[in-house]
């Protein structure tokens, strides 16, 4: 690969002298409500003792950052056809490199990006958000979802959330470490959970390493988690060990018992009721004050999309068992429709699935 240079790395290998130096491992992303693998993150690995970050930094110094990023993307995308059914693969790229020819060529090598979550990583502010928004829209049109990494980046990170409307937002390890004992970190997680819930995105807690941290993110209603406690990176797509499944189920059940409906909420996209193309279901159609007016749902058997009335609205502090009873006593046609959860002002916070209510009620 052109532009190679010997970086300051402990093993003194010439950077990219052999493309085979770049390997991949895959770390599971866990759906806490279902205690199963929702997806995997592709992580680059290199020979020697230097961390991957050192290799990517050396590539930037050598002027081959885009080439190294493209090689990592090419390797990761080649693994997509081998994903376990119903899972996704997070492939990371720096936003400043997304529009470069090598990265665009690597992405063009796989026209169908369904099952791919493009993770936009890095702490540096993006120089041209408008251009990045266009690039992201083109990838979404090919089936990709978008994740915004490193929300610890502060105001610039929030600006990117507002501009890009990601499908997944990461709660950085720096904000997860000690979240079980730090009320400030808990408050940040609650704020980000509210933000992602309003925009229909999923919040992912990264770096969950202790049982206390797992209990905290379950209690805070964070839907996705990743970390060494749940699964370490492996060369293949490893399932969750039985002991991890049991641990997640126990912590989730306890959180549901203690937290009313808040721990059961699932994020949902909201669209103006007058919008002609609200997008893929589920969607809550809202009025001018943000009040829920109707639901756009997909039939799980046929995939047919239909509009349903909001047959039940509840608030986060409502009792789980009572809410389940109210849901199951609705008219038969809407008995198993999602329940809309709102705040005291009537704004939509998320949806509650009847099966989640039933599981939480039975665990009591």
TISEGU-900691 format. One record per residue (C-alpha): residue number from 1; residue in three letters; x negated, y, z negated. Coordinates in pm, 1 decimal. Layout:
! residues N
@num:NUM | residu:ala | u:X | v:Y | w:Z;
...
END
This chain:
! residues 364
@num:1 | residu:unk | u:0.0 | v:0.0 | w:0.0;
@num:2 | residu:unk | u:-152.9 | v:343.0 | w:93.3;
@num:3 | residu:unk | u:-279.5 | v:586.5 | w:-164.7;
@num:4 | residu:unk | u:-408.8 | v:330.9 | w:-416.3;
@num:5 | residu:unk | u:-622.4 | v:460.6 | w:-698.3;
@num:6 | residu:unk | u:-783.2 | v:305.0 | w:-1003.5;
@num:7 | residu:unk | u:-577.0 | v:439.7 | w:-1297.1;
@num:8 | residu:unk | u:-686.0 | v:467.9 | w:-1658.2;
@num:9 | residu:unk | u:-543.2 | v:135.1 | w:-1763.9;
@num:10 | residu:unk | u:-700.1 | v:-109.6 | w:-2009.2;
@num:11 | residu:unk | u:-744.8 | v:-386.9 | w:-1750.8;
@num:12 | residu:unk | u:-886.6 | v:-143.7 | w:-1488.4;
@num:13 | residu:unk | u:-690.5 | v:-297.9 | w:-1199.9;
@num:14 | residu:unk | u:-653.9 | v:-81.2 | w:-888.8;
@num:15 | residu:unk | u:-299.2 | v:47.9 | w:-889.0;
@num:16 | residu:unk | u:-79.0 | v:-148.7 | w:-645.4;
@num:17 | residu:unk | u:-380.1 | v:-330.5 | w:-503.7;
@num:18 | residu:unk | u:-159.8 | v:-639.1 | w:-505.7;
@num:19 | residu:unk | u:221.2 | v:-590.8 | w:-489.0;
@num:20 | residu:unk | u:244.9 | v:-923.7 | w:-669.3;
@num:21 | residu:unk | u:124.2 | v:-743.9 | w:-981.7;
@num:22 | residu:unk | u:479.3 | v:-612.7 | w:-1027.4;
@num:23 | residu:unk | u:711.5 | v:-867.6 | w:-1187.5;
@num:24 | residu:unk | u:1062.9 | v:-841.7 | w:-1326.4;
@num:25 | residu:unk | u:1238.7 | v:-953.1 | w:-1640.7;
@num:26 | residu:unk | u:1608.2 | v:-916.5 | w:-1722.1;
@num:27 | residu:unk | u:1756.4 | v:-804.9 | w:-2054.3;
@num:28 | residu:unk | u:2125.7 | v:-868.7 | w:-2125.8;
@num:29 | residu:unk | u:2380.4 | v:-592.6 | w:-2181.1;
@num:30 | residu:unk | u:2647.5 | v:-722.4 | w:-2418.4;
@num:31 | residu:unk | u:3021.2 | v:-651.8 | w:-2411.3;
@num:32 | residu:unk | u:3080.5 | v:-627.3 | w:-2786.6;
@num:33 | residu:unk | u:3458.8 | v:-669.7 | w:-2770.5;
@num:34 | residu:unk | u:3429.0 | v:-998.8 | w:-2580.7;
@num:35 | residu:unk | u:3094.6 | v:-1118.1 | w:-2723.3;
@num:36 | residu:unk | u:2960.9 | v:-1198.3 | w:-2377.4;
@num:37 | residu:unk | u:2705.5 | v:-1072.5 | w:-2129.1;
@num:38 | residu:unk | u:2847.1 | v:-785.6 | w:-1923.6;
@num:39 | residu:unk | u:2532.3 | v:-734.7 | w:-1719.7;
@num:40 | residu:unk | u:2154.8 | v:-727.8 | w:-1716.7;
@num:41 | residu:unk | u:1891.0 | v:-457.0 | w:-1686.2;
@num:42 | residu:unk | u:1598.4 | v:-520.9 | w:-1453.2;
@num:43 | residu:unk | u:1270.6 | v:-422.0 | w:-1621.8;
@num:44 | residu:unk | u:930.8 | v:-400.1 | w:-1451.0;
@num:45 | residu:unk | u:633.7 | v:-587.8 | w:-1593.4;
@num:46 | residu:unk | u:264.9 | v:-563.6 | w:-1500.0;
@num:47 | residu:unk | u:-51.2 | v:-758.6 | w:-1584.0;
@num:48 | residu:unk | u:-274.8 | v:-647.8 | w:-1867.4;
@num:49 | residu:unk | u:-191.0 | v:-465.9 | w:-2187.2;
@num:50 | residu:unk | u:-69.2 | v:-132.4 | w:-2049.3;
@num:51 | residu:unk | u:303.1 | v:-60.5 | w:-2090.2;
@num:52 | residu:unk | u:515.3 | v:-22.5 | w:-1772.8;
@num:53 | residu:unk | u:543.2 | v:350.2 | w:-1849.1;
@num:54 | residu:unk | u:164.4 | v:378.1 | w:-1813.1;
@num:55 | residu:unk | u:174.2 | v:217.8 | w:-1469.0;
@num:56 | residu:unk | u:450.4 | v:447.2 | w:-1347.0;
@num:57 | residu:unk | u:266.3 | v:750.0 | w:-1490.3;
@num:58 | residu:unk | u:-53.6 | v:638.9 | w:-1316.8;
@num:59 | residu:unk | u:141.2 | v:596.1 | w:-992.7;
@num:60 | residu:unk | u:264.5 | v:954.5 | w:-1023.2;
@num:61 | residu:unk | u:-92.9 | v:1075.4 | w:-1081.2;
@num:62 | residu:unk | u:-208.1 | v:879.0 | w:-776.2;
@num:63 | residu:unk | u:68.8 | v:1018.4 | w:-556.0;
@num:64 | residu:unk | u:240.5 | v:681.3 | w:-506.1;
@num:65 | residu:unk | u:527.4 | v:712.9 | w:-755.8;
@num:66 | residu:unk | u:791.5 | v:671.4 | w:-484.1;
@num:67 | residu:unk | u:613.0 | v:364.9 | w:-341.5;
@num:68 | residu:unk | u:597.4 | v:192.0 | w:-680.9;
@num:69 | residu:unk | u:959.8 | v:281.9 | w:-752.0;
@num:70 | residu:unk | u:1063.6 | v:145.2 | w:-412.3;
@num:71 | residu:unk | u:879.7 | v:-181.8 | w:-475.9;
@num:72 | residu:unk | u:1056.6 | v:-223.7 | w:-811.7;
@num:73 | residu:unk | u:1393.8 | v:-150.2 | w:-649.6;
@num:74 | residu:unk | u:1329.1 | v:-395.9 | w:-367.1;
@num:75 | residu:unk | u:1245.6 | v:-673.3 | w:-615.2;
@num:76 | residu:unk | u:1547.4 | v:-596.2 | w:-834.5;
@num:77 | residu:unk | u:1797.8 | v:-577.8 | w:-548.7;
@num:78 | residu:unk | u:1676.0 | v:-914.5 | w:-421.5;
@num:79 | residu:unk | u:1804.6 | v:-1065.9 | w:-747.7;
@num:80 | residu:unk | u:2161.7 | v:-933.0 | w:-710.8;
@num:81 | residu:unk | u:2298.3 | v:-1236.5 | w:-518.1;
@num:82 | residu:unk | u:2188.5 | v:-1458.9 | w:-807.9;
@num:83 | residu:unk | u:2377.9 | v:-1268.0 | w:-1078.6;
@num:84 | residu:unk | u:2615.7 | v:-1475.9 | w:-1292.0;
@num:85 | residu:unk | u:2974.7 | v:-1416.5 | w:-1188.3;
@num:86 | residu:unk | u:3136.7 | v:-1109.4 | w:-1341.5;
@num:87 | residu:unk | u:2811.4 | v:-938.6 | w:-1440.1;
@num:88 | residu:unk | u:2624.8 | v:-635.3 | w:-1308.9;
@num:89 | residu:unk | u:2257.2 | v:-548.7 | w:-1267.8;
@num:90 | residu:unk | u:2113.8 | v:-215.5 | w:-1382.0;
@num:91 | residu:unk | u:1826.6 | v:-103.0 | w:-1157.9;
@num:92 | residu:unk | u:1646.3 | v:210.8 | w:-1270.5;
@num:93 | residu:unk | u:1512.7 | v:499.1 | w:-1065.2;
@num:94 | residu:unk | u:1395.4 | v:848.8 | w:-1147.2;
@num:95 | residu:unk | u:1645.5 | v:1105.4 | w:-1012.3;
@num:96 | residu:unk | u:1358.7 | v:1306.9 | w:-861.6;
@num:97 | residu:unk | u:1259.3 | v:1002.6 | w:-654.1;
@num:98 | residu:unk | u:1606.2 | v:900.6 | w:-536.6;
@num:99 | residu:unk | u:1590.8 | v:1104.6 | w:-216.0;
@num:100 | residu:unk | u:1236.4 | v:1005.6 | w:-116.0;
@num:101 | residu:unk | u:1193.3 | v:798.4 | w:203.2;
@num:102 | residu:unk | u:1044.3 | v:488.4 | w:30.3;
@num:103 | residu:unk | u:1327.8 | v:471.5 | w:-224.1;
@num:104 | residu:unk | u:1595.2 | v:536.1 | w:37.8;
@num:105 | residu:unk | u:1444.4 | v:261.5 | w:255.1;
@num:106 | residu:unk | u:1452.1 | v:16.5 | w:-37.9;
@num:107 | residu:unk | u:1817.2 | v:98.6 | w:-105.4;
@num:108 | residu:unk | u:1904.3 | v:73.3 | w:263.7;
@num:109 | residu:unk | u:1777.0 | v:-284.0 | w:259.6;
@num:110 | residu:unk | u:2094.2 | v:-383.6 | w:75.0;
@num:111 | residu:unk | u:2395.1 | v:-206.0 | w:232.8;
@num:112 | residu:unk | u:2644.8 | v:-369.7 | w:-5.8;
@num:113 | residu:unk | u:2567.8 | v:-238.9 | w:-355.3;
@num:114 | residu:unk | u:2859.2 | v:-398.0 | w:-538.2;
@num:115 | residu:unk | u:2736.5 | v:-538.1 | w:-868.8;
@num:116 | residu:unk | u:2456.8 | v:-279.9 | w:-884.4;
@num:117 | residu:unk | u:2443.8 | v:-8.3 | w:-1150.0;
@num:118 | residu:unk | u:2192.5 | v:258.2 | w:-1052.5;
@num:119 | residu:unk | u:2029.6 | v:381.5 | w:-1373.5;
@num:120 | residu:unk | u:1906.4 | v:740.4 | w:-1345.1;
@num:121 | residu:unk | u:1618.6 | v:761.6 | w:-1591.3;
@num:122 | residu:unk | u:1384.4 | v:1027.0 | w:-1722.8;
@num:123 | residu:unk | u:1376.1 | v:1330.1 | w:-1949.5;
@num:124 | residu:unk | u:1280.1 | v:1598.1 | w:-1696.0;
@num:125 | residu:unk | u:1556.9 | v:1836.6 | w:-1580.5;
@num:126 | residu:unk | u:1677.9 | v:1772.0 | w:-1225.9;
@num:127 | residu:unk | u:1580.9 | v:2055.7 | w:-994.1;
@num:128 | residu:unk | u:1871.8 | v:2019.4 | w:-749.7;
@num:129 | residu:unk | u:2182.9 | v:1870.7 | w:-907.4;
@num:130 | residu:unk | u:2389.1 | v:1940.0 | w:-595.2;
@num:131 | residu:unk | u:2157.0 | v:1728.9 | w:-378.3;
@num:132 | residu:unk | u:2152.8 | v:1453.1 | w:-640.7;
@num:133 | residu:unk | u:2532.5 | v:1455.1 | w:-649.9;
@num:134 | residu:unk | u:2544.2 | v:1400.0 | w:-272.2;
@num:135 | residu:unk | u:2292.5 | v:1112.6 | w:-295.5;
@num:136 | residu:unk | u:2490.6 | v:950.3 | w:-577.6;
@num:137 | residu:unk | u:2817.9 | v:984.8 | w:-384.2;
@num:138 | residu:unk | u:2665.0 | v:804.8 | w:-85.7;
@num:139 | residu:unk | u:2557.0 | v:513.8 | w:-306.9;
@num:140 | residu:unk | u:2898.4 | v:497.3 | w:-472.4;
@num:141 | residu:unk | u:3056.5 | v:471.6 | w:-128.4;
@num:142 | residu:unk | u:2851.9 | v:151.6 | w:-80.7;
@num:143 | residu:unk | u:2986.4 | v:3.3 | w:-404.8;
@num:144 | residu:unk | u:2725.7 | v:108.7 | w:-660.8;
@num:145 | residu:unk | u:2807.6 | v:234.6 | w:-1007.6;
@num:146 | residu:unk | u:2593.5 | v:500.7 | w:-1173.9;
@num:147 | residu:unk | u:2440.9 | v:504.8 | w:-1520.9;
@num:148 | residu:unk | u:2287.0 | v:809.2 | w:-1682.6;
@num:149 | residu:unk | u:1997.5 | v:710.7 | w:-1904.4;
@num:150 | residu:unk | u:1829.9 | v:886.6 | w:-2193.3;
@num:151 | residu:unk | u:2109.6 | v:1103.9 | w:-2333.8;
@num:152 | residu:unk | u:1851.3 | v:1206.7 | w:-2590.9;
@num:153 | residu:unk | u:1730.0 | v:1448.5 | w:-2322.9;
@num:154 | residu:unk | u:1957.5 | v:1714.7 | w:-2471.6;
@num:155 | residu:unk | u:2136.2 | v:1986.1 | w:-2278.6;
@num:156 | residu:unk | u:1994.1 | v:1880.2 | w:-1941.5;
@num:157 | residu:unk | u:2138.7 | v:1533.4 | w:-2002.6;
@num:158 | residu:unk | u:2482.6 | v:1677.2 | w:-2075.4;
@num:159 | residu:unk | u:2460.1 | v:1889.5 | w:-1761.5;
@num:160 | residu:unk | u:2397.1 | v:1573.0 | w:-1560.9;
@num:161 | residu:unk | u:2695.4 | v:1401.8 | w:-1725.8;
@num:162 | residu:unk | u:2916.5 | v:1693.4 | w:-1620.6;
@num:163 | residu:unk | u:2779.2 | v:1701.6 | w:-1265.1;
@num:164 | residu:unk | u:2750.9 | v:1330.2 | w:-1187.3;
@num:165 | residu:unk | u:3041.3 | v:1180.6 | w:-1389.3;
@num:166 | residu:unk | u:2847.8 | v:855.6 | w:-1452.7;
@num:167 | residu:unk | u:3019.6 | v:520.6 | w:-1497.4;
@num:168 | residu:unk | u:2788.0 | v:430.9 | w:-1785.2;
@num:169 | residu:unk | u:2604.2 | v:655.2 | w:-2033.6;
@num:170 | residu:unk | u:2316.0 | v:536.0 | w:-2248.5;
@num:171 | residu:unk | u:2281.4 | v:611.1 | w:-2618.3;
@num:172 | residu:unk | u:1902.6 | v:615.8 | w:-2643.5;
@num:173 | residu:unk | u:1710.5 | v:397.8 | w:-2889.9;
@num:174 | residu:unk | u:1597.5 | v:717.0 | w:-3066.6;
@num:175 | residu:unk | u:1964.6 | v:777.9 | w:-3156.6;
@num:176 | residu:unk | u:2043.2 | v:413.6 | w:-3238.1;
@num:177 | residu:unk | u:1752.9 | v:349.2 | w:-3476.7;
@num:178 | residu:unk | u:1889.4 | v:379.5 | w:-3830.5;
@num:179 | residu:unk | u:2241.6 | v:471.8 | w:-3712.8;
@num:180 | residu:unk | u:2384.1 | v:258.2 | w:-3995.0;
@num:181 | residu:unk | u:2235.5 | v:489.9 | w:-4259.6;
@num:182 | residu:unk | u:2220.8 | v:826.9 | w:-4080.1;
@num:183 | residu:unk | u:2548.8 | v:1026.1 | w:-4066.5;
@num:184 | residu:unk | u:2402.9 | v:1264.7 | w:-3806.2;
@num:185 | residu:unk | u:2329.0 | v:979.7 | w:-3564.0;
@num:186 | residu:unk | u:2677.6 | v:843.3 | w:-3633.9;
@num:187 | residu:unk | u:2829.5 | v:1181.3 | w:-3549.6;
@num:188 | residu:unk | u:2632.4 | v:1198.3 | w:-3223.2;
@num:189 | residu:unk | u:2754.9 | v:851.2 | w:-3126.5;
@num:190 | residu:unk | u:3113.5 | v:954.9 | w:-3202.8;
@num:191 | residu:unk | u:3080.4 | v:1269.5 | w:-2989.3;
@num:192 | residu:unk | u:2931.3 | v:1076.5 | w:-2696.6;
@num:193 | residu:unk | u:3195.6 | v:807.2 | w:-2739.5;
@num:194 | residu:unk | u:3466.7 | v:1071.0 | w:-2712.1;
@num:195 | residu:unk | u:3297.8 | v:1225.8 | w:-2407.8;
@num:196 | residu:unk | u:3262.3 | v:897.2 | w:-2222.2;
@num:197 | residu:unk | u:3614.2 | v:792.0 | w:-2317.1;
@num:198 | residu:unk | u:3757.6 | v:1110.2 | w:-2166.6;
@num:199 | residu:unk | u:3566.1 | v:1062.5 | w:-1840.6;
@num:200 | residu:unk | u:3629.9 | v:687.4 | w:-1804.0;
@num:201 | residu:unk | u:3263.2 | v:593.6 | w:-1859.4;
@num:202 | residu:unk | u:3120.9 | v:322.0 | w:-2083.2;
@num:203 | residu:unk | u:2879.7 | v:403.5 | w:-2364.7;
@num:204 | residu:unk | u:2579.7 | v:171.1 | w:-2401.6;
@num:205 | residu:unk | u:2379.9 | v:162.9 | w:-2726.2;
@num:206 | residu:unk | u:2020.5 | v:72.1 | w:-2642.1;
@num:207 | residu:unk | u:1764.4 | v:-76.2 | w:-2877.6;
@num:208 | residu:unk | u:1996.0 | v:-247.3 | w:-3127.1;
@num:209 | residu:unk | u:1743.7 | v:-432.4 | w:-3341.4;
@num:210 | residu:unk | u:1904.4 | v:-485.1 | w:-3682.7;
@num:211 | residu:unk | u:2232.1 | v:-628.5 | w:-3807.5;
@num:212 | residu:unk | u:2307.6 | v:-295.4 | w:-3973.0;
@num:213 | residu:unk | u:2271.8 | v:-110.4 | w:-3642.4;
@num:214 | residu:unk | u:2496.3 | v:-366.7 | w:-3471.6;
@num:215 | residu:unk | u:2760.0 | v:-327.1 | w:-3743.2;
@num:216 | residu:unk | u:2744.8 | v:51.7 | w:-3704.9;
@num:217 | residu:unk | u:2786.9 | v:58.6 | w:-3326.3;
@num:218 | residu:unk | u:3076.4 | v:-189.3 | w:-3358.1;
@num:219 | residu:unk | u:3238.3 | v:30.6 | w:-3623.1;
@num:220 | residu:unk | u:3189.6 | v:339.4 | w:-3403.7;
@num:221 | residu:unk | u:3368.1 | v:168.3 | w:-3114.1;
@num:222 | residu:unk | u:3066.4 | v:159.2 | w:-2878.9;
@num:223 | residu:unk | u:3170.1 | v:-91.7 | w:-2608.9;
@num:224 | residu:unk | u:2826.3 | v:-205.1 | w:-2481.9;
@num:225 | residu:unk | u:2499.0 | v:-279.3 | w:-2660.0;
@num:226 | residu:unk | u:2150.4 | v:-394.9 | w:-2573.3;
@num:227 | residu:unk | u:1847.8 | v:-477.6 | w:-2785.5;
@num:228 | residu:unk | u:1617.9 | v:-744.2 | w:-2920.6;
@num:229 | residu:unk | u:1877.4 | v:-852.7 | w:-3179.5;
@num:230 | residu:unk | u:2112.4 | v:-946.9 | w:-2894.7;
@num:231 | residu:unk | u:1871.4 | v:-1074.1 | w:-2631.3;
@num:232 | residu:unk | u:1510.1 | v:-1016.5 | w:-2527.6;
@num:233 | residu:unk | u:1398.5 | v:-972.9 | w:-2166.9;
@num:234 | residu:unk | u:1352.9 | v:-1306.1 | w:-1985.3;
@num:235 | residu:unk | u:1245.0 | v:-1404.0 | w:-1631.8;
@num:236 | residu:unk | u:1599.1 | v:-1517.6 | w:-1545.1;
@num:237 | residu:unk | u:1960.4 | v:-1435.1 | w:-1624.4;
@num:238 | residu:unk | u:1984.9 | v:-1597.6 | w:-1967.3;
@num:239 | residu:unk | u:2320.5 | v:-1647.1 | w:-2143.1;
@num:240 | residu:unk | u:2377.1 | v:-1529.5 | w:-2499.6;
@num:241 | residu:unk | u:2264.6 | v:-1783.3 | w:-2760.6;
@num:242 | residu:unk | u:2549.9 | v:-1927.6 | w:-2968.6;
@num:243 | residu:unk | u:2420.6 | v:-1759.7 | w:-3284.2;
@num:244 | residu:unk | u:2430.2 | v:-1417.5 | w:-3113.1;
@num:245 | residu:unk | u:2787.4 | v:-1477.7 | w:-2992.7;
@num:246 | residu:unk | u:2888.1 | v:-1567.4 | w:-3347.9;
@num:247 | residu:unk | u:2711.4 | v:-1262.1 | w:-3492.8;
@num:248 | residu:unk | u:2876.5 | v:-1022.0 | w:-3246.6;
@num:249 | residu:unk | u:3221.1 | v:-1170.7 | w:-3303.6;
@num:250 | residu:unk | u:3182.3 | v:-1142.7 | w:-3680.0;
@num:251 | residu:unk | u:3064.3 | v:-781.6 | w:-3671.1;
@num:252 | residu:unk | u:3334.2 | v:-681.8 | w:-3421.4;
@num:253 | residu:unk | u:3610.4 | v:-846.6 | w:-3626.2;
@num:254 | residu:unk | u:3495.6 | v:-668.2 | w:-3942.4;
@num:255 | residu:unk | u:3484.1 | v:-335.6 | w:-3760.1;
@num:256 | residu:unk | u:3835.8 | v:-386.9 | w:-3627.2;
@num:257 | residu:unk | u:3969.0 | v:-466.6 | w:-3973.2;
@num:258 | residu:unk | u:3807.7 | v:-157.0 | w:-4120.8;
@num:259 | residu:unk | u:3861.4 | v:90.6 | w:-3841.4;
@num:260 | residu:unk | u:4222.3 | v:66.5 | w:-3729.6;
@num:261 | residu:unk | u:4257.8 | v:102.9 | w:-3353.9;
@num:262 | residu:unk | u:3941.9 | v:307.8 | w:-3295.3;
@num:263 | residu:unk | u:3719.2 | v:2.2 | w:-3253.4;
@num:264 | residu:unk | u:3950.1 | v:-145.6 | w:-2989.6;
@num:265 | residu:unk | u:3963.0 | v:153.2 | w:-2755.4;
@num:266 | residu:unk | u:3849.7 | v:104.0 | w:-2398.2;
@num:267 | residu:unk | u:3754.1 | v:403.5 | w:-2185.0;
@num:268 | residu:unk | u:3984.9 | v:502.1 | w:-1901.0;
@num:269 | residu:unk | u:3964.6 | v:754.2 | w:-1618.7;
@num:270 | residu:unk | u:4215.6 | v:1037.9 | w:-1618.6;
@num:271 | residu:unk | u:4352.2 | v:1208.4 | w:-1306.9;
@num:272 | residu:unk | u:4599.4 | v:1483.6 | w:-1245.4;
@num:273 | residu:unk | u:4940.1 | v:1333.9 | w:-1174.5;
@num:274 | residu:unk | u:4957.6 | v:1534.2 | w:-850.7;
@num:275 | residu:unk | u:4633.9 | v:1385.7 | w:-713.8;
@num:276 | residu:unk | u:4702.0 | v:1172.3 | w:-407.7;
@num:277 | residu:unk | u:4410.3 | v:927.4 | w:-445.4;
@num:278 | residu:unk | u:4349.2 | v:862.5 | w:-816.7;
@num:279 | residu:unk | u:4100.1 | v:583.6 | w:-740.9;
@num:280 | residu:unk | u:4061.3 | v:232.7 | w:-872.6;
@num:281 | residu:unk | u:4280.3 | v:129.0 | w:-1167.8;
@num:282 | residu:unk | u:4325.8 | v:154.3 | w:-1452.7;
@num:283 | residu:unk | u:4389.3 | v:528.1 | w:-1444.7;
@num:284 | residu:unk | u:4599.9 | v:748.5 | w:-1670.9;
@num:285 | residu:unk | u:4789.5 | v:1014.5 | w:-1477.1;
@num:286 | residu:unk | u:4806.7 | v:1327.3 | w:-1691.4;
@num:287 | residu:unk | u:5004.9 | v:1649.0 | w:-1687.6;
@num:288 | residu:unk | u:4881.8 | v:2010.1 | w:-1704.7;
@num:289 | residu:unk | u:4816.2 | v:1990.1 | w:-2080.1;
@num:290 | residu:unk | u:4635.7 | v:1656.3 | w:-2055.5;
@num:291 | residu:unk | u:4941.3 | v:1463.9 | w:-2172.5;
@num:292 | residu:unk | u:4976.9 | v:1105.8 | w:-2036.9;
@num:293 | residu:unk | u:5256.3 | v:1076.2 | w:-1781.3;
@num:294 | residu:unk | u:5201.1 | v:739.0 | w:-1610.8;
@num:295 | residu:unk | u:4954.8 | v:455.3 | w:-1556.5;
@num:296 | residu:unk | u:4801.9 | v:325.3 | w:-1234.2;
@num:297 | residu:unk | u:4741.0 | v:-45.9 | w:-1291.8;
@num:298 | residu:unk | u:4621.6 | v:-342.1 | w:-1086.5;
@num:299 | residu:unk | u:4799.0 | v:-676.7 | w:-1095.3;
@num:300 | residu:unk | u:4537.9 | v:-928.5 | w:-1228.2;
@num:301 | residu:unk | u:4671.7 | v:-1203.0 | w:-999.2;
@num:302 | residu:unk | u:4725.7 | v:-1021.5 | w:-670.5;
@num:303 | residu:unk | u:4514.3 | v:-708.3 | w:-714.4;
@num:304 | residu:unk | u:4811.2 | v:-497.0 | w:-600.3;
@num:305 | residu:unk | u:4806.4 | v:-146.5 | w:-749.3;
@num:306 | residu:unk | u:5126.2 | v:-3.9 | w:-895.3;
@num:307 | residu:unk | u:5243.0 | v:285.6 | w:-1111.0;
@num:308 | residu:unk | u:5385.2 | v:208.1 | w:-1454.8;
@num:309 | residu:unk | u:5537.8 | v:436.5 | w:-1718.5;
@num:310 | residu:unk | u:5358.1 | v:511.9 | w:-2043.8;
@num:311 | residu:unk | u:5569.6 | v:275.8 | w:-2251.2;
@num:312 | residu:unk | u:5380.1 | v:317.2 | w:-2579.1;
@num:313 | residu:unk | u:5153.5 | v:588.3 | w:-2722.3;
@num:314 | residu:unk | u:4963.2 | v:548.7 | w:-3049.9;
@num:315 | residu:unk | u:4688.9 | v:724.9 | w:-3245.2;
@num:316 | residu:unk | u:4352.7 | v:583.1 | w:-3364.0;
@num:317 | residu:unk | u:4455.6 | v:561.3 | w:-3731.1;
@num:318 | residu:unk | u:4764.9 | v:349.1 | w:-3657.1;
@num:319 | residu:unk | u:4776.6 | v:-4.8 | w:-3794.1;
@num:320 | residu:unk | u:4663.5 | v:-286.3 | w:-3561.2;
@num:321 | residu:unk | u:4937.1 | v:-535.4 | w:-3652.1;
@num:322 | residu:unk | u:5214.1 | v:-276.7 | w:-3630.3;
@num:323 | residu:unk | u:5084.6 | v:-157.4 | w:-3292.2;
@num:324 | residu:unk | u:5077.6 | v:-516.1 | w:-3162.2;
@num:325 | residu:unk | u:5438.1 | v:-565.5 | w:-3278.5;
@num:326 | residu:unk | u:5547.8 | v:-246.3 | w:-3104.6;
@num:327 | residu:unk | u:5367.9 | v:-350.8 | w:-2784.4;
@num:328 | residu:unk | u:5525.6 | v:-696.9 | w:-2776.5;
@num:329 | residu:unk | u:5876.1 | v:-564.1 | w:-2833.9;
@num:330 | residu:unk | u:5866.8 | v:-341.5 | w:-2526.4;
@num:331 | residu:unk | u:6082.8 | v:-433.6 | w:-2224.3;
@num:332 | residu:unk | u:5953.2 | v:-754.9 | w:-2059.7;
@num:333 | residu:unk | u:5833.9 | v:-576.1 | w:-1745.4;
@num:334 | residu:unk | u:5590.3 | v:-363.3 | w:-1949.7;
@num:335 | residu:unk | u:5523.6 | v:-587.1 | w:-2252.0;
@num:336 | residu:unk | u:5161.4 | v:-653.3 | w:-2156.3;
@num:337 | residu:unk | u:5079.0 | v:-312.6 | w:-2006.8;
@num:338 | residu:unk | u:4791.2 | v:-129.7 | w:-2180.4;
@num:339 | residu:unk | u:4882.7 | v:94.5 | w:-2473.2;
@num:340 | residu:unk | u:4775.3 | v:458.6 | w:-2444.8;
@num:341 | residu:unk | u:4588.8 | v:603.9 | w:-2743.5;
@num:342 | residu:unk | u:4588.5 | v:981.8 | w:-2791.0;
@num:343 | residu:unk | u:4452.1 | v:1229.3 | w:-3042.5;
@num:344 | residu:unk | u:4688.2 | v:1437.7 | w:-3260.8;
@num:345 | residu:unk | u:4705.8 | v:1700.3 | w:-2983.9;
@num:346 | residu:unk | u:4830.5 | v:1442.8 | w:-2732.5;
@num:347 | residu:unk | u:4509.9 | v:1416.1 | w:-2525.4;
@num:348 | residu:unk | u:4419.6 | v:1068.8 | w:-2400.2;
@num:349 | residu:unk | u:4136.1 | v:894.0 | w:-2585.3;
@num:350 | residu:unk | u:4150.7 | v:554.2 | w:-2415.9;
@num:351 | residu:unk | u:4352.7 | v:238.1 | w:-2359.7;
@num:352 | residu:unk | u:4428.0 | v:-59.5 | w:-2583.5;
@num:353 | residu:unk | u:4469.8 | v:-402.8 | w:-2427.8;
@num:354 | residu:unk | u:4736.0 | v:-625.4 | w:-2580.7;
@num:355 | residu:unk | u:4495.9 | v:-920.2 | w:-2592.4;
@num:356 | residu:unk | u:4246.2 | v:-712.3 | w:-2794.7;
@num:357 | residu:unk | u:4522.9 | v:-614.5 | w:-3037.0;
@num:358 | residu:unk | u:4619.3 | v:-980.7 | w:-3073.3;
@num:359 | residu:unk | u:4258.9 | v:-1088.3 | w:-3141.2;
@num:360 | residu:unk | u:4211.9 | v:-814.5 | w:-3400.7;
@num:361 | residu:unk | u:4542.4 | v:-895.1 | w:-3571.3;
@num:362 | residu:unk | u:4463.0 | v:-1267.9 | w:-3588.8;
@num:363 | residu:unk | u:4123.6 | v:-1195.6 | w:-3749.0;
@num:364 | residu:unk | u:4289.9 | v:-1028.1 | w:-4047.1;
END
